[in-house]
C-alpha cells in the first residue's frame, strides 16, 4: 500500500498514516477499503447538498426560452439561496429552516419572499425525484409566510384618456425617439408584452401575409399561456414596420441595438422611462397612470366594452391558453378570420378616438346576449 511520495508526504505524516493503518488492521479493517469508503462518502455528501441540485435545476432552466429579465432575476435569487443554504445537505433542510430563511428575506423585500420559496421548492423537488428526500420541506407552508399584495400595473381604459395618450405618442420626434415611438405605437396596436415587441425579429414577420408569428418570452413552459400566437397585422401596424425596415431590415431584430451584445435589441426600460418622463402627459408623465404592460388591459377592456368582441377572442389574442369544451387548448390559428377582423377594427378604432370620434361605438351586453349602439 503506497502512502505517498517524499517530499510531498513528510516523514511525520508518513509515520501518522502508518500508525492509523495499523490501528485499522488491529480492528480487522482493510485500510484501502476504508479510505475508498471515505472517498465515496465524501462524493455522496457533495451530491446530496443543495448546491448539487441547484446545478441540475439550472441545467433545466438553460434549456428553456426565458426572457432576459427572468434569467437575471433567477441568477440573483439562486445566489441568495446558495449563500445561505447551498452548503447544506438536502436531508438536513427542514420546513423550519425554509420558513426562517424566507422570513429573513421578507423583512427587507416582501415581494421577493414567495418567489424565492417557489424556486427553492422546485430545486428540492428534484432531490425528491431522485429519492434523496422523502418530502419537500418547501411545500405546505401555507399561512406561515407574508403574502405580498400584487400591484396591478396601471392602465387607461377610458377612450378619451386613452386617445390623449395615443396623441402624446404620435407627437414624439421621429428621429431622436424613433424606436421608443414605434414600440409604443406597436404596443397600442398589437397589445403584445413590451419585452416581445422590443425583441421582435424580422424572420417572424410576414408583411405579405400580414402576420407576425410570435413565441412569447413569458409563455414558454407555462400552462396558462400559449407558446406561440399569430398576431394579425393591421395596415397601420404594417406602416410602422415599413418605416423601420430600411434601417434594420438587414439585422435579426426590428429594433436592433449594437451596443447591447447579449441581447442586441432596444431595452424595454428605455420605453418605460420615456412614458414616465415630462415629455409625456403635459410634463407630468404617465407613472402610476399607464404602463407599457397596461396596453393589454386597455385593449381587452375596450375591445369587449366598446367594440363588442367576446372574451374568448380577446384572451386568445392576448396569448392566454383557452380550452374548448373538450378541455383541449385552441390552436394558434383558430378563429383567425375573427381575430384578423378584430385587429383591423381595433386599429381603426384607435384612429377614430384620436380624431375625437367617440360616438356610434358598440357596447357589449353579455348578460342579455345583445348589442346596442351607444
VOSE-431750 format. One record per atom (N, C-alpha, C): x, y, z; residue in three letters. Coordinates in steps of 0.02 Angstrom, whole numbers, padded with zeros to 5 digits, always signed. Layout:
XYZALA ...
This chain:
+00042-00060+00000UNK +00000+00000+00000UNK +00044+00062+00000UNK +00035+00106-00049UNK +00075+00167-00054UNK +00042+00224-00015UNK +00081+00255+00028UNK +00054+00311+00068UNK +00063+00377+00032UNK +00116+00384-00007UNK +00131+00446-00042UNK +00204+00449-00059UNK +00225+00502-00092UNK +00294+00509-00112UNK +00328+00566-00074UNK +00389+00552-00054UNK +00430+00602-00020UNK +00461+00648-00074UNK +00461+00715-00067UNK +00448+00752-00004UNK +00377+00778+00002UNK +00334+00762-00049UNK +00265+00787-00045UNK +00232+00763+00020UNK +00249+00701+00040UNK +00225+00674+00103UNK +00283+00674+00152UNK +00277+00711+00206UNK +00332+00716+00255UNK +00339+00651+00294UNK +00396+00642+00326UNK +00408+00582+00366UNK +00359+00579+00425UNK +00345+00637+00454UNK +00298+00639+00511UNK +00229+00616+00489UNK +00206+00641+00430UNK +00141+00620+00405UNK +00140+00546+00388UNK +00195+00522+00360UNK +00200+00451+00342UNK +00195+00407+00403UNK +00229+00428+00458UNK +00225+00389+00520UNK +00154+00390+00547UNK +00119+00448+00542UNK +00050+00452+00566UNK +00004+00407+00526UNK +00011+00409+00459UNK -00030+00365+00415UNK -00017+00292+00432UNK +00047+00274+00443UNK +00064+00205+00460UNK +00031+00184+00525UNK +00034+00230+00575UNK +00003+00215+00639UNK -00073+00206+00632UNK -00104+00250+00592UNK -00177+00245+00581UNK -00195+00179+00547UNK -00155+00159+00498UNK -00168+00097+00462UNK -00160+00036+00508UNK -00111+00038+00552UNK -00100-00018+00598UNK -00159-00024+00646UNK -00186+00034+00668UNK -00245+00032+00712UNK -00305+00002+00677UNK -00313+00019+00612UNK -00369-00010+00573UNK -00361-00085+00565UNK -00300-00106+00551UNK -00287-00178+00542UNK -00299-00216+00607UNK -00284-00183+00663UNK -00296-00215+00728UNK -00370-00227+00740UNK -00412-00188+00705UNK -00485-00196+00711UNK -00513-00236+00652UNK -00469-00270+00615UNK -00489-00309+00556UNK -00522-00266+00502UNK -00499-00203+00495UNK -00524-00158+00443UNK -00470-00148+00391UNK -00487-00161+00329UNK -00439-00152+00274UNK -00429-00076+00263UNK -00368-00050+00271UNK -00356+00022+00263UNK -00374+00049+00194UNK -00362+00008+00141UNK -00377+00031+00073UNK -00453+00038+00064UNK -00490-00014+00087UNK -00563-00012+00081UNK -00591+00045+00123UNK -00561+00056+00181UNK -00584+00111+00224UNK -00574+00178+00191UNK -00516+00188+00160UNK -00502+00251+00126UNK -00549+00261+00067UNK -00562+00207+00030UNK -00608+00212-00028UNK -00679+00228-00005UNK -00699+00199+00052UNK -00767+00212+00076UNK -00774+00285+00099UNK -00720+00313+00128UNK -00722+00383+00148UNK -00727+00429+00087UNK -00690+00410+00034UNK -00694+00450-00028UNK -00764+00448-00057UNK -00794+00387-00057UNK -00861+00379-00083UNK -00912+00418-00042UNK -00902+00418+00024UNK -00947+00456+00068UNK -00942+00531+00053UNK -00880+00554+00041UNK -00870+00624+00025UNK -00906+00643-00040UNK -00902+00598-00090UNK -00936+00610-00154UNK -01011+00611-00143UNK -01036+00562-00105UNK -01108+00558-00092UNK -01133+00619-00055UNK -01094+00641-00005UNK -01113+00700+00034UNK -01119+00761-00011UNK -01070+00769-00057UNK -01071+00827-00102UNK -01130+00823-00150UNK -01148+00762-00170UNK -01204+00753-00216UNK -01271+00763-00181UNK -01270+00762-00115UNK -01332+00771-00077UNK -01340+00843-00051UNK -01294+00887-00070UNK -01301+00957-00048UNK -01350+00993-00094UNK -01377+01048-00069UNK -01424+01087-00109UNK -01389+01115-00171UNK -01325+01132-00165UNK -01288+01158-00223UNK -01289+01109-00281UNK -01284+01045-00266UNK -01285+00994-00319UNK -01350+00997-00358UNK -01406+01003-00322UNK -01471+01004-00355UNK -01486+01072-00386UNK -01454+01125-00360UNK -01459+01190-00392UNK -01430+01186-00462UNK -01373+01152-00468UNK -01342+01144-00535UNK -01388+01107-00583UNK -01422+01055-00558UNK -01469+01018-00600UNK -01527+01064-00621UNK -01552+01103-00574UNK -01608+01149-00588UNK -01587+01199-00641UNK -01526+01225-00635UNK -01502+01275-00683UNK -01495+01245-00753UNK -01475+01183-00758UNK -01471+01150-00824UNK -01540+01146-00856UNK -01591+01132-00816UNK -01659+01130-00842UNK -01681+01199-00866UNK -01665+01251-00827UNK -01684+01319-00846UNK -01649+01341-00910UNK -01586+01320-00917UNK -01547+01340-00976UNK -01576+01311-01041UNK -01616+01258-01034UNK -01646+01227-01094UNK -01711+01262-01114UNK -01734+01310-01073UNK -01796+01345-01087UNK -01783+01412-01121UNK -01833+01437-01156UNK -01828+01503-01188UNK -01855+01556-01139UNK -01811+01578-01094UNK -01831+01626-01043UNK -01813+01697-01064UNK -01851+01745-01040UNK -01836+01815-01054UNK -01773+01835-01016UNK -01739+01888-01041UNK -01679+01912-01008UNK -01693+01934-00936UNK -01751+01963-00925UNK -01768+01986-00857UNK -01777+01927-00810UNK -01807+01872-00835UNK -01816+01812-00794UNK -01748+01780-00778UNK -01704+01776-00828UNK -01637+01748-00818UNK -01600+01788-00765UNK -01603+01854-00770UNK -01568+01897-00723UNK -01596+01888-00652UNK -01663+01887-00647UNK -01696+01878-00582UNK -01677+01811-00551UNK -01677+01758-00591UNK -01660+01691-00566UNK -01589+01689-00539UNK -01542+01722-00574UNK -01472+01722-00551UNK -01465+01754-00482UNK -01501+01809-00473UNK -01499+01845-00408UNK -01527+01800-00353UNK -01583+01768-00366UNK -01616+01726-00316UNK -01572+01665-00300UNK -01544+01633-00351UNK -01501+01575-00340UNK -01441+01593-00298UNK -01412+01652-00309UNK -01354+01674-00270UNK -01373+01679-00196UNK -01432+01706-00181UNK -01455+01712-00112UNK -01464+01643-00081UNK -01495+01597-00118UNK -01506+01529-00093UNK -01440+01494-00080UNK -01392+01501-00126UNK -01327+01468-00118UNK -01289+01494-00058UNK -01293+01559-00047UNK -01256+01589+00010UNK -01281+01562+00077UNK -01346+01552+00083UNK -01375+01532+00147UNK -01383+01456+00156UNK -01402+01422+00102UNK -01420+01352+00108UNK -01380+01305+00063UNK -01343+01332+00016UNK -01310+01291-00035UNK -01266+01236-00008UNK -01231+01249+00048UNK -01184+01200+00076UNK -01219+01144+00113UNK -01283+01153+00130UNK -01318+01105+00172UNK -01339+01043+00133UNK -01340+00986+00168UNK -01369+00926+00138UNK -01444+00936+00135UNK -01474+00913+00080UNK -01546+00922+00073UNK -01584+00884+00127UNK -01554+00831+00153UNK -01586+00792+00206UNK -01588+00830+00272UNK -01546+00882+00277UNK -01543+00922+00339UNK -01587+00985+00335UNK -01616+00998+00276UNK -01657+01058+00268UNK -01729+01041+00289UNK -01751+01074+00341UNK -01818+01061+00368UNK -01865+01119+00352UNK -01931+01109+00359UNK -01978+01164+00347UNK -01962+01226+00389UNK -01940+01215+00452UNK -01925+01272+00496UNK -01865+01312+00469UNK -01816+01278+00440UNK -01758+01312+00410UNK -01781+01353+00350UNK -01825+01324+00309UNK -01851+01359+00250UNK -01890+01421+00271UNK -01934+01413+00321UNK -01975+01469+00344UNK -01931+01526+00370UNK -01882+01509+00411UNK -01836+01560+00438UNK -01799+01596+00382UNK -01776+01557+00333UNK -01740+01584+00276UNK -01783+01633+00236UNK -01845+01613+00221UNK -01890+01656+00182UNK -01911+01718+00221UNK -01925+01709+00285UNK -01945+01766+00326UNK -01890+01819+00332UNK -01828+01796+00334UNK -01771+01843+00336UNK -01770+01885+00272UNK -01786+01854+00216UNK -01789+01890+00152UNK -01847+01939+00152UNK -01905+01916+00178UNK -01965+01958+00177UNK -01959+02020+00222UNK -01913+02018+00270UNK -01903+02077+00313UNK -01879+02137+00272UNK -01841+02122+00219UNK -01815+02175+00175UNK -01856+02182+00111UNK -01874+02125+00082UNK -01907+02126+00017UNK -01968+02079+00020UNK -02024+02105+00042UNK -02085+02064+00048UNK -02103+02031-00018UNK -02098+02068-00073UNK -02120+02044-00138UNK -02076+01987-00165UNK -02014+01980-00139UNK -01969+01929-00165UNK -01975+01862-00128UNK -02000+01864-00067UNK -02001+01805-00025UNK -02034+01744-00056UNK -02094+01753-00082UNK -02131+01696-00110UNK -02099+01672-00175UNK -02068+01718-00212UNK -02033+01698-00274UNK -01973+01654-00257UNK -01936+01673-00205UNK -01879+01632-00183UNK -01904+01564-00160UNK -01959+01563-00123UNK -01986+01499-00099UNK -02006+01454-00157UNK -02035+01483-00209UNK -02056+01445-00267UNK -01997+01412-00301UNK -01942+01449-00310UNK -01882+01421-00342UNK -01850+01369-00297UNK -01845+01383-00232UNK -01817+01334-00186UNK -01857+01270-00186UNK -01922+01277-00188UNK -01966+01218-00190UNK -01953+01176-00252UNK -01944+01208-00310UNK -01933+01171-00372UNK -01864+01137-00372UNK -01815+01168-00338UNK -01749+01136-00332UNK -01753+01074-00288UNK -01787+01081-00231UNK -01793+01025-00185UNK -01836+00969-00214UNK -01881+00988-00260UNK -01922+00937-00293UNK -01879+00889-00334UNK -01824+00915-00361UNK -01777+00873-00399UNK -01745+00822-00352UNK -01726+00845-00292UNK -01697+00799-00243UNK -01747+00745-00223UNK -01810+00765-00218UNK -01862+00716-00202UNK -01871+00666-00259UNK -01868+00690-00321UNK -01874+00646-00379UNK -01818+00595-00381UNK -01759+00614-00356UNK -01702+00568-00352UNK -01705+00524-00290UNK -01759+00532-00251UNK -01770+00494-00190UNK -01716+00504-00137UNK -01686+00564-00138UNK -01637+00582-00086UNK -01675+00605-00024UNK -01733+00638-00035UNK -01776+00658+00021UNK -01845+00629+00008UNK -01882+00616+00062UNK -01948+00585+00056UNK -02003+00637+00045UNK -01993+00698+00071UNK -02042+00751+00062UNK -02006+00816+00049UNK -02041+00863+00019UNK -02012+00928+00002UNK -02024+00977+00060UNK -01971+00999+00094UNK -01981+01043+00152UNK -02005+01113+00135UNK -02005+01130+00070UNK -02030+01196+00050UNK -02103+01193+00029UNK -02134+01134+00035UNK -02205+01126+00019UNK -02247+01136+00082UNK -02311+01147+00071UNK -02359+01150+00127UNK -02338+01201+00181UNK -02320+01261+00159UNK -02302+01313+00207UNK -02356+01367+00211UNK -02415+01351+00188UNK -02470+01399+00187UNK -02484+01428+00255UNK -02492+01494+00258UNK -02508+01528+00321UNK -02448+01546+00363UNK -02389+01523+00343UNK -02329+01537+00383UNK -02288+01596+00356UNK -02304+01617+00294UNK -02265+01670+00262UNK -02310+01731+00246UNK -02278+01789+00240UNK -02315+01850+00225UNK -02334+01849+00151UNK -02398+01861+00137UNK -02420+01864+00068UNK -02411+01934+00041UNK -02379+01937-00017UNK -02368+02003-00048UNK -02429+02021-00090UNK -02454+02082-00079UNK -02511+02106-00118UNK -02487+02129-00186UNK -02512+02096-00238UNK -02490+02113-00305UNK -02519+02180-00326UNK -02475+02224-00349UNK -02497+02288-00375UNK -02506+02283-00451UNK -02567+02288-00473UNK -02580+02283-00545UNK -02551+02344-00580UNK -02519+02330-00637UNK -02489+02385-00674UNK -02543+02430-00703UNK -02534+02496-00695UNK -02587+02543-00712UNK -02602+02544-00787UNK -02665+02558-00803UNK -02685+02561-00873UNK -02744+02609-00881UNK -02746+02642-00938UNK -02802+02686-00955UNK -02853+02645-00995UNK -02915+02644-00972UNK -02966+02604-01005UNK -03025+02645-01030UNK -03022+02711-01019UNK -03075+02755-01045UNK -03052+02785-01112UNK -03094+02783-01163UNK -03074+02804-01230UNK -03043+02873-01234UNK -03072+02923-01201UNK -03047+02991-01207UNK -02977+02998-01177UNK -02966+02967-01119UNK -02900+02969-01088UNK -02849+02931-01129UNK -02871+02874-01155UNK -02826+02832-01196UNK -02807+02869-01261UNK -02855+02905-01289UNK -02843+02943-01350UNK -02789+02996-01339UNK -02790+03028-01280UNK -02739+03079-01265UNK -02670+03047-01260UNK -02667+02987-01232UNK -02603+02951-01229UNK -02578+02935-01299UNK -02622+02912-01343UNK -02603+02895-01411UNK -02577+02957-01449UNK -02609+03013-01437UNK -02587+03075-01470UNK -02520+03098-01443UNK -02510+03087-01378UNK -02445+03101-01348UNK -02389+03061-01381UNK -02404+02998-01394UNK -02355+02953-01427UNK -02342+02976-01498UNK -02394+02992-01534UNK -02387+03012-01605UNK -02346+03076-01614UNK -02346+03120-01563UNK -02310+03183-01570UNK -02235+03177-01555UNK -02213+03117-01533UNK -02142+03107-01519UNK -02100+03115-01582UNK -02039+03137-01574UNK -01994+03150-01630UNK -01976+03085-01667UNK -01980+03087-01733UNK -01966+03028-01774UNK -01891+03012-01778UNK -01850+03058-01758UNK -01777+03048-01763UNK -01748+03024-01697UNK -01751+03067-01647UNK -01721+03050-01582UNK -01760+02997-01544UNK -01824+02991-01557UNK -01867+02944-01519UNK -01898+02891-01564UNK -01867+02876-01621UNK -01898+02831-01669UNK -01914+02763-01639UNK -01866+02731-01605UNK -01878+02665-01576UNK -01932+02669-01522UNK -01924+02716-01475UNK -01974+02722-01421UNK -02043+02736-01448UNK -02047+02781-01496UNK -02112+02799-01525UNK -02143+02738-01560UNK -02104+02704-01601UNK -02130+02647-01640UNK -02151+02590-01594UNK -02112+02578-01542UNK -02129+02524-01495UNK -02194+02540-01458UNK -02202+02602-01435UNK -02264+02621-01401UNK -02324+02616-01448UNK -02315+02635-01511UNK -02370+02629-01559UNK -02388+02556-01571UNK -02337+02513-01575UNK -02349+02441-01585UNK -02381+02410-01523UNK -02362+02434-01464UNK -02394+02409-01403UNK -02469+02424-01404UNK -02486+02484-01426UNK -02557+02503-01430UNK -02594+02462-01482UNK -02563+02450-01540UNK -02596+02416-01595UNK -02600+02340-01586UNK -02548+02310-01556UNK -02545+02237-01552UNK -02559+02210-01482UNK -02554+02253-01431UNK -02559+02237-01360UNK -02520+02174-01341UNK -02459+02170-01369UNK -02411+02118-01351UNK -02369+02144-01294UNK -02339+02100-01255UNK -02295+02122-01200UNK -02235+02161-01227UNK -02213+02209-01188UNK -02159+02253-01211UNK -02095+02215-01226UNK -02079+02164-01187UNK -02019+02125-01199UNK -02020+02091-01267UNK -02079+02069-01288UNK -02086+02036-01353UNK -02083+02086-01410UNK -02109+02146-01400UNK -02105+02197-01453UNK -02032+02219-01462UNK -01998+02231-01407UNK -01927+02252-01411UNK -01884+02199-01445UNK -01900+02135-01433UNK -01861+02079-01460UNK -01889+02053-01526UNK -01934+02090-01557UNK -01965+02069-01620UNK -01912+02055-01673UNK -01920+01998-01709UNK -01873+01978-01761UNK -01905+01984-01830UNK -01866+02006-01878UNK -01892+02011-01946UNK -01911+01942-01973UNK -01875+01890-01952UNK -01889+01822-01977UNK -01959+01798-01957UNK -01987+01826-01904UNK -02053+01805-01880UNK -02110+01844-01911UNK -02092+01894-01952UNK -02143+01939-01981UNK -02151+01925-02055UNK -02213+01916-02077UNK -02228+01908-02148UNK -02274+01966-02168UNK -02244+02017-02199UNK -02283+02076-02217UNK -02332+02061-02272UNK -02317+02013-02315UNK -02364+01994-02369UNK -02425+01959-02340UNK -02413+01913-02293UNK -02469+01877-02261UNK -02501+01920-02206UNK -02469+01976-02190UNK -02494+02023-02139UNK -02502+01989-02071UNK -02448+01954-02050UNK -02450+01923-01985UNK -02380+01916-01955UNK -02380+01912-01890UNK -02319+01903-01851UNK -02329+01840-01809UNK -02285+01790-01819UNK -02288+01729-01779UNK -02243+01740-01718UNK -02274+01747-01661UNK -02238+01765-01600UNK -02234+01706-01552UNK -02175+01695-01524UNK -02166+01648-01469UNK -02153+01690-01407UNK -02205+01703-01368UNK -02198+01748-01310UNK -02145+01725-01261UNK -02102+01771-01240UNK -02049+01753-01194UNK -02076+01724-01129UNK -02131+01751-01105UNK -02159+01728-01042UNK -02206+01668-01050UNK -02217+01647-01112UNK -02263+01592-01124UNK -02230+01524-01123UNK -02164+01522-01125UNK -02129+01458-01129UNK -02133+01420-01063UNK -02162+01360-01067UNK -02165+01317-01008UNK -02219+01334-00959UNK -02265+01381-00977UNK -02319+01399-00932UNK -02385+01372-00958UNK -02422+01339-00913UNK -02485+01309-00933UNK -02540+01358-00948UNK -02536+01419-00920UNK -02589+01468-00929UNK -02578+01512-00990UNK -02523+01501-01026UNK -02508+01541-01085UNK -02486+01497-01143UNK -02497+01521-01204UNK -02477+01483-01263UNK -02404+01496-01277UNK -02371+01447-01310UNK -02300+01458-01326UNK -02292+01488-01396UNK -02348+01497-01431UNK -02345+01529-01497UNK -02413+01559-01513UNK -02413+01620-01542UNK -02476+01653-01558UNK -02467+01692-01623UNK -02520+01694-01664UNK -02519+01732-01726UNK -02546+01802-01712UNK -02507+01852-01730UNK -02529+01922-01722UNK -02547+01949-01791UNK -02612+01955-01808UNK -02630+01986-01872UNK -02608+02059-01873UNK -02579+02080-01929UNK -02553+02148-01934UNK -02600+02192-01974UNK -02627+02243-01940UNK -02670+02292-01974UNK -02627+02337-02018UNK -02658+02370-02067UNK -02619+02416-02111UNK -02579+02467-02071UNK -02607+02492-02017UNK -02572+02542-01975UNK -02508+02512-01944UNK -02512+02448-01926UNK -02455+02414-01897UNK -02401+02402-01949UNK -02422+02381-02008UNK -02375+02369-02063UNK -02339+02433-02082UNK -02374+02489-02081UNK -02344+02554-02098UNK -02286+02571-02051UNK -02294+02555-01987UNK -02240+02568-01938UNK -02180+02524-01953UNK -02192+02460-01967UNK -02137+02414-01982UNK -02101+02432-02046UNK -02139+02456-02095UNK -02108+02475-02159UNK -02064+02537-02151UNK -02079+02578-02101UNK -02038+02637-02088UNK -01971+02616-02057UNK -01973+02562-02016UNK -01912+02538-01982UNK -01870+02494-02028UNK -01902+02458-02074UNK -01868+02407-02114UNK -01805+02432-02150UNK -01805+02491-02181UNK -01743+02514-02215UNK -01685+02523-02167UNK -01699+02534-02104UNK -01646+02546-02054UNK -01618+02482-02024UNK -01660+02432-02013UNK -01638+02372-01977UNK -01654+02307-02014UNK -01680+02312-02074UNK -01701+02252-02111UNK -01646+02201-02123UNK -01583+02223-02121UNK -01527+02177-02131UNK -01504+02143-02067UNK -01535+02161-02011UNK -01517+02132-01947UNK -01572+02083-01925UNK -01558+02044-01873UNK -01608+01996-01848UNK -01667+02032-01816UNK -01651+02084-01778UNK -01702+02117-01737UNK -01729+02181-01770UNK -01794+02190-01763UNK -01826+02251-01790UNK -01797+02312-01756UNK -01789+02308-01689UNK -01763+02365-01651UNK -01691+02350-01629UNK -01650+02338-01679UNK -01580+02318-01668UNK -01541+02372-01631UNK -01501+02349-01582UNK -01458+02394-01543UNK -01389+02361-01536UNK -01340+02387-01572UNK -01273+02357-01573UNK -01236+02365-01507UNK -01258+02411-01465UNK -01224+02423-01401UNK -01240+02369-01350UNK -01293+02332-01360UNK -01310+02277-01315UNK -01288+02212-01346UNK -01235+02182-01319UNK -01205+02123-01351UNK -01245+02059-01339UNK -01266+02047-01278UNK -01302+01985-01263UNK -01373+01985-01290UNK -01405+02042-01287UNK -01473+02049-01313UNK -01475+02111-01356UNK -01454+02104-01420UNK -01443+02164-01463UNK -01508+02195-01490UNK -01552+02214-01445UNK -01612+02250-01464UNK -01629+02302-01411UNK -01675+02346-01427UNK -01692+02403-01384UNK -01715+02379-01315UNK -01691+02413-01263UNK -01708+02394-01195UNK -01776+02421-01176UNK -01818+02377-01147UNK -01886+02397-01128UNK -01886+02454-01077UNK -01834+02457-01036UNK -01832+02509-00985UNK -01829+02579-01015UNK -01799+02584-01075UNK -01795+02649-01108UNK -01865+02674-01127UNK -01908+02628-01147UNK -01976+02646-01165UNK -02014+02668-01102UNK -02004+02630-01048UNK -02038+02646-00986UNK -02017+02715-00959UNK -01951+02729-00965UNK -01925+02794-00943UNK -01959+02851-00980UNK -01964+02843-01046UNK -01995+02896-01087UNK -02068+02905-01068UNK -02104+02850-01059UNK -02175+02853-01042UNK -02186+02891-00977UNK -02140+02885-00930UNK -02146+02918-00865UNK -02115+02987-00863UNK -02084+03008-00918UNK -02046+03070-00918UNK -02090+03131-00931UNK -02063+03192-00919UNK -02101+03254-00933UNK -02116+03265-01007UNK -02086+03224-01050UNK -02101+03230-01122UNK -02172+03207-01137UNK -02204+03175-01089UNK -02271+03148-01098UNK -02320+03179-01049UNK -02383+03179-01068UNK -02438+03198-01024UNK -02429+03269-00995UNK -02415+03316-01040UNK -02409+03387-01020UNK -02359+03398-00963UNK -02302+03363-00968UNK -02249+03372-00919UNK -02255+03329-00857UNK -02310+03291-00850UNK -02320+03251-00790UNK -02300+03178-00798UNK -02294+03154-00859UNK -02278+03084-00870UNK -02337+03039-00853UNK -02328+02974-00863UNK -02383+02927-00851UNK -02369+02878-00794UNK -02320+02894-00752UNK -02307+02850-00695UNK -02369+02845-00651UNK -02386+02784-00631UNK -02445+02769-00591UNK -02511+02780-00629UNK -02506+02798-00693UNK -02566+02810-00733UNK -02573+02757-00788UNK -02517+02746-00822UNK -02518+02696-00876UNK -02448+02668-00885UNK -02443+02603-00894UNK -02378+02569-00902UNK -02376+02535-00970UNK -02316+02515-00994UNK -02313+02478-01057UNK -02357+02415-01056UNK -02358+02381-00999UNK -02400+02321-00994UNK -02474+02339-00994UNK -02489+02401-00975UNK -02559+02423-00971UNK -02596+02423-01036UNK -02559+02424-01093UNK -02593+02423-01158UNK -02634+02359-01166UNK -02614+02306-01133UNK -02651+02243-01138UNK -02720+02249-01105UNK -02721+02278-01045UNK -02784+02288-01010UNK -02828+02339-01047UNK -02796+02391-01074UNK -02833+02442-01112UNK -02869+02409-01171UNK -02832+02370-01209UNK -02860+02338-01269UNK -02916+02290-01251UNK -02903+02247-01202UNK -02955+02198-01183UNK -03019+02232-01161UNK -03012+02283-01119UNK -03071+02318-01093UNK -03111+02350-01149UNK -03077+02388-01192UNK -03114+02425-01244UNK -03137+02380-01301UNK -03100+02326-01315UNK -03123+02279-01367UNK -03189+02247-01346UNK -03194+02231-01282UNK -03255+02198-01258UNK -03311+02249-01245UNK -03295+02304-01212UNK -03347+02351-01192UNK -03367+02399-01248UNK -03321+02416-01293UNK -03335+02467-01344UNK -03345+02437-01413UNK -03310+02382-01428UNK -03316+02353-01495UNK -03355+02287-01495UNK -03373+02263-01436UNK -03418+02205-01432UNK -03386+02137-01444UNK -03320+02132-01442UNK -03288+02067-01452UNK -03292+02026-01387UNK -03300+01960-01395UNK -03308+01919-01335UNK -03241+01902-01303UNK -03245+01875-01243UNK -03186+01862-01203UNK -03141+01809-01234UNK -03169+01758-01264UNK -03129+01705-01294UNK -03080+01732-01346UNK -03106+01773-01392UNK -03063+01800-01445UNK -03010+01847-01417UNK -03029+01889-01371UNK -02980+01937-01343UNK -02927+01901-01302UNK -02948+01851-01263UNK -02899+01814-01222UNK -02851+01774-01267UNK -02877+01745-01320UNK -02833+01709-01366UNK -02782+01755-01397UNK -02804+01816-01415UNK -02758+01863-01446UNK -02706+01889-01396UNK -02723+01888-01333UNK -02676+01907-01280UNK -02624+01853-01267UNK -02634+01794-01298UNK -02587+01739-01288UNK -02601+01696-01228UNK -02663+01701-01201UNK -02681+01660-01144UNK -02709+01593-01170UNK -02692+01539-01136UNK -02716+01473-01156UNK -02790+01467-01141UNK -02830+01453-01192UNK -02902+01446-01184UNK -02922+01375-01205UNK -02965+01344-01165UNK -02985+01275-01179UNK -03054+01272-01212UNK -03061+01224-01258UNK -03127+01214-01289UNK -03170+01169-01243UNK -03229+01152-01266UNK -03275+01113-01223UNK -03250+01043-01208UNK -03199+01021-01246UNK -03170+00955-01235UNK -03108+00958-01190UNK -03093+01018-01165UNK -03036+01026-01121UNK -02970+01032-01156UNK -02971+01041-01222UNK -02909+01048-01261UNK -02899+01121-01279UNK -02835+01141-01281UNK -02819+01210-01296UNK -02832+01225-01370UNK -02859+01284-01383UNK -02868+01306-01452UNK -02800+01316-01484UNK -02795+01301-01549UNK -02732+01311-01584UNK -02723+01385-01600UNK -02662+01404-01616UNK -02647+01475-01629UNK -02682+01501-01692UNK -02705+01454-01736UNK -02735+01475-01799UNK -02812+01478-01796UNK -02841+01452-01741UNK -02914+01451-01737UNK -02942+01522-01731UNK -03000+01532-01761UNK -03034+01597-01763UNK -02990+01651-01794UNK -02947+01631-01841UNK -02900+01679-01871UNK -02936+01735-01908UNK -02991+01719-01942UNK -03029+01771-01978UNK -03058+01822-01928UNK -03087+01795-01874UNK -03116+01839-01823UNK -03063+01883-01791UNK -03005+01853-01778UNK -02952+01891-01745UNK -02921+01943-01791UNK -02917+01926-01856UNK -02892+01975-01905UNK -02939+02034-01909UNK -03005+02019-01911UNK -03055+02072-01914UNK -03051+02115-01850UNK -03042+02082-01794UNK -03038+02118-01730UNK -02978+02165-01729UNK -02920+02142-01752UNK -02860+02184-01751UNK -02866+02244-01798UNK -02899+02234-01855UNK -02911+02289-01901UNK -02961+02339-01871UNK -03014+02312-01840UNK -03063+02355-01807UNK -03031+02396-01751UNK -02987+02363-01714UNK -02953+02396-01659UNK -02908+02454-01685UNK -02870+02441-01737UNK -02827+02493-01765UNK -02868+02552-01791UNK -02924+02537-01823UNK -02968+02591-01847UNK -03000+02629-01790UNK -03018+02592-01737UNK -03047+02623-01678UNK -02998+02673-01646UNK -02934+02654-01644UNK -02884+02699-01616UNK -02878+02763-01658UNK -02881+02755-01724UNK -02880+02814-01768UNK -02941+02859-01754UNK -02998+02827-01744UNK -03060+02866-01733UNK -03057+02905-01668UNK -03036+02873-01614UNK -03037+02909-01550UNK -02983+02963-01548UNK -02928+02953-01585UNK -02877+03007-01590UNK -02906+03067-01627UNK -02952+03053-01673UNK -02984+03107-01711UNK -03044+03136-01674UNK -03057+03112-01613UNK -03112+03139-01573UNK -03179+03107-01587UNK -03179+03051-01624UNK -03242+03017-01640UNK -03257+02964-01587UNK -03295+02983-01537UNK -03311+02937-01483UNK -03382+02910-01486UNK -03422+02936-01533UNK -03492+02915-01537UNK -03498+02853-01581UNK -03559+02827-01584UNK -03575+02769-01626UNK -03529+02710-01612UNK -03516+02699-01548UNK -03473+02644-01527UNK -03516+02588-01499UNK -03500+02526-01516UNK -03538+02468-01493UNK -03519+02450-01422UNK -03569+02438-01380UNK -03557+02411-01313UNK -03583+02340-01311UNK -03548+02297-01275UNK -03570+02228-01270UNK -03611+02218-01207UNK -03667+02183-01213UNK -03708+02166-01156UNK -03708+02090-01151UNK -03664+02061-01110UNK -03655+01989-01109UNK -03711+01954-01071UNK -03744+01991-01026UNK -03798+01958-00988UNK -03858+01943-01033UNK -03876+01991-01076UNK -03934+01982-01119UNK -03917+01958-01189UNK -03849+01948-01200UNK -03826+01924-01265UNK -03847+01971-01321UNK -03854+02036-01305UNK -03873+02084-01356UNK -03820+02138-01361UNK -03821+02173-01418UNK -03776+02229-01427UNK -03818+02288-01451UNK -03799+02348-01429UNK -03837+02406-01449UNK -03789+02463-01465UNK -03814+02513-01500UNK -03773+02570-01517UNK -03773+02620-01460UNK -03714+02650-01446UNK -03709+02699-01393UNK -03712+02769-01424UNK 
